[in-house]
Amino acid sequence: MTRAALAWLYAGETPRRGEIRVELGQGVGVAGLVTGAANEGGFKDLAGRFARQGLLRFGVAMSGEIRFTRLDTGRRVELSHRPRRYRGPPG
């Protein structure tokens, strides 16, 4: 889901680590590691840059499971994972 969200948010661009807010309905995922987002205990900043603190939030009310928001444009995408079994061709 993280890869799909970043591809949608940054079509044709390279995603910028630390410039994406990640919100989850529940649980902990790897999205924060990939995007650089951290909870309230995260990195505050370095000379006013590279702040990660507060970009990872849990327990956010939403219809999906995870939401990604670009901080520079405000563009966002919300996703849900719906795994299904795939039955291959007989044989």
C-alpha positions as CSV (number, residue, x, y, z in Angstrom):
1,M,0.0,0.0,0.0
2,T,2.9,2.4,0.8
3,R,4.4,1.9,-2.7
4,A,1.0,2.4,-4.4
5,A,0.3,5.6,-2.3
6,L,3.7,7.1,-3.0
7,A,3.4,6.3,-6.8
8,W,0.0,8.1,-6.8
9,L,1.1,11.1,-4.7
10,Y,4.4,11.6,-6.6
11,A,3.6,10.6,-10.1
12,G,6.8,11.0,-12.1
13,E,8.6,12.4,-9.1
14,T,10.9,11.0,-6.4
15,P,9.1,11.0,-2.9
16,R,10.8,13.2,-0.3
17,R,11.5,11.4,2.9
18,G,10.2,13.3,5.9
19,E,7.7,15.4,3.9
20,I,4.8,12.9,4.1
21,R,2.3,12.6,7.0
22,V,1.1,9.0,7.6
23,E,-2.1,8.3,9.5
24,L,-3.4,4.9,10.5
25,G,-6.8,3.8,11.7
26,Q,-5.0,1.4,14.0
27,G,-1.9,-0.6,14.5
28,V,1.7,0.0,13.5
29,G,3.1,-0.5,10.0
30,V,6.3,-0.1,8.1
31,A,5.0,3.1,6.3
32,G,6.7,5.3,8.8
33,L,10.1,3.7,8.1
34,V,9.7,4.1,4.4
35,T,8.5,7.7,4.5
36,G,10.5,9.0,7.5
37,A,7.4,9.8,9.4
38,A,7.7,9.5,13.2
39,N,5.3,9.9,16.1
40,E,5.7,12.5,18.9
41,G,8.9,10.9,20.1
42,G,10.5,11.4,16.6
43,F,13.3,13.7,15.4
44,K,12.4,17.3,16.0
45,D,14.6,19.1,13.5
46,L,18.1,20.1,12.5
47,A,18.4,23.9,12.0
48,G,14.7,24.1,11.3
49,R,14.8,21.3,8.7
50,F,14.2,17.6,8.5
51,A,11.5,17.4,11.3
52,R,9.9,14.0,11.5
53,Q,8.1,14.5,14.8
54,G,4.3,14.3,14.7
55,L,4.1,12.9,11.1
56,L,3.0,9.4,12.1
57,R,-0.4,9.3,13.8
58,F,-2.4,6.3,15.1
59,G,-6.1,5.9,15.8
60,V,-7.2,8.5,13.2
61,A,-10.9,8.1,12.2
62,M,-11.1,7.4,8.4
63,S,-12.9,5.0,6.1
64,G,-9.6,3.4,4.9
65,E,-6.8,1.8,6.8
66,I,-3.9,4.3,6.1
67,R,-3.7,7.8,4.7
68,F,-0.7,9.5,3.2
69,T,-0.5,13.3,2.8
70,R,2.1,15.3,1.0
71,L,3.1,18.3,3.3
72,D,4.2,20.5,0.4
73,T,1.0,20.2,-1.7
74,G,-1.6,18.8,0.7
75,R,-2.4,16.1,-1.8
76,R,-3.5,12.9,0.0
77,V,-4.6,9.4,-0.7
78,E,-6.4,6.9,1.6
79,L,-6.0,3.1,1.1
80,S,-7.3,-0.2,2.4
81,H,-5.9,-3.7,1.8
82,R,-8.4,-6.3,0.7
83,P,-6.5,-9.6,0.3
84,R,-8.3,-12.3,-1.7
85,R,-7.4,-15.8,-2.6
86,Y,-6.5,-16.4,-6.2
87,R,-7.2,-19.7,-7.8
88,G,-5.1,-20.4,-10.8
89,P,-6.2,-22.3,-13.8
90,P,-7.0,-25.9,-13.3
91,G,-4.3,-28.4,-14.2
